[in-house]
Each structure stands twice: as C-alpha cells, then as structure tokens.
Amino acid sequence: MILEGIVTTLNPDGSLNIAPMGPRVENAACERFVLRPYRSSTTYRNLKRHGEGVLHVTDDVLLLTRAAIGPVTDEASGPATKVNGRILLNSCRYHEFRVTSLDDLEDRVTIEAESVATGHLRDFFGLNRAKHAVVEAAILATRVALLPYDEIRAEYVKLAILVEKTGGREEHQAFALLHSYVNNHQSTI
C-alpha cells in the first residue's frame, strides 16, 4: 500500500529539505518501506549522499501542498533522535530511517529503508474527503509537466466540489494554492 506522507532530508549545507512522498509500506508500523523519488529530486540526492531521513505521517494538507509546489523553509522542526535529520513538529507521527539499499539505474529510483526510531506528536484528525481531494490535487500539480492541462483541469473541477462541500479553512487555502499553481504553469506553456 502507498502511504502519502512527507520525507525530510538534510541538504549538504545542513538546511532542511521537505518533500511529499508516498512510500510503499506493508503496515502502519512502517518498519520497512520503499521510497521512489526521481533521480532529479533533492530527496534522492540527499539520501544517496548520507542515507538518513525522516518519514512523517500528517494530516496537514497545507504543508503537503506547499511542499509539492515549491520549497518550504519556514516549517517548525526539531532534531531527530537516531539519525542526522529533522522532525516536523506538526506531524502526527514520524519514522526516522536509514537507507538499506538504493537502486538508481532508472530515472525513478528505488530506495529501501528501515525505521530506526518512531514517535507520536499528536493525534491524526481523521478521514475527511476534502483532505483527500487536496492530496489528489497536489499529486496532479506535481505532474503538470507530464499530463495534459485539460486532463488536470477536468480532475480539479471534480476535486473542487469535494473541497467546497467538506473542507475547512486549510483545505480551501491549500486547494486555492494548487489551483493557482496549475493555472500559472499552463500560462507558461
């Protein structure tokens, strides 16, 4: 199963890289999981360089949105306990991990990781259709260079209904950011 989450890694200068990522997991314990970043990503370069990071489980769709469409530099974080990394303080739970294998022969890299420490920071809000719609919209936004604009726009029309009906302030704000990003990208083509 794929768990939508956020992975943090450290850049060579020690600054924090925050990236939405959907690792393949076997269960909620996330003892072992597989990441599939692209070779062009900062996450891949950081994990190849030093092989440690933190996987975060969160219901913060605004952070996920911001990280999907551009660098996030203002998110509160604290030091990890077992790896050289940072924990996002607004996440629900986290899994500090080490890379156990890395196959970068293809453009989409396969990174196997093992959790070495876990923690719980707050309860998960719960299931909400608007949060799921924002996650889907964020995934589509990361594919603006790969998918036809009309296809993305059609999906956004459907997702907007869910956000409008069931979303709160954060979901509305996140969806507006994504909608603007996709429209701006279309105007540059």
Secondary structure, DSSP 8 states (H G I E B T S, - for coil): -B--EEEEEE-TTS-EEEEEE--EESSTT-SEEEE--BTTSHHHHHHHHH-EEEEEE---HHHHHHHHHS------EEE-SSSSSEEETT-SEEEEEEEEEEE-SSSB-EEEEEEEEEEE-S------HHHHHHHHHHHHHTTTTTS-HHHHHHHHHHHHHHHHHH--HHHHHHHHHHHHHHHHHHHT-
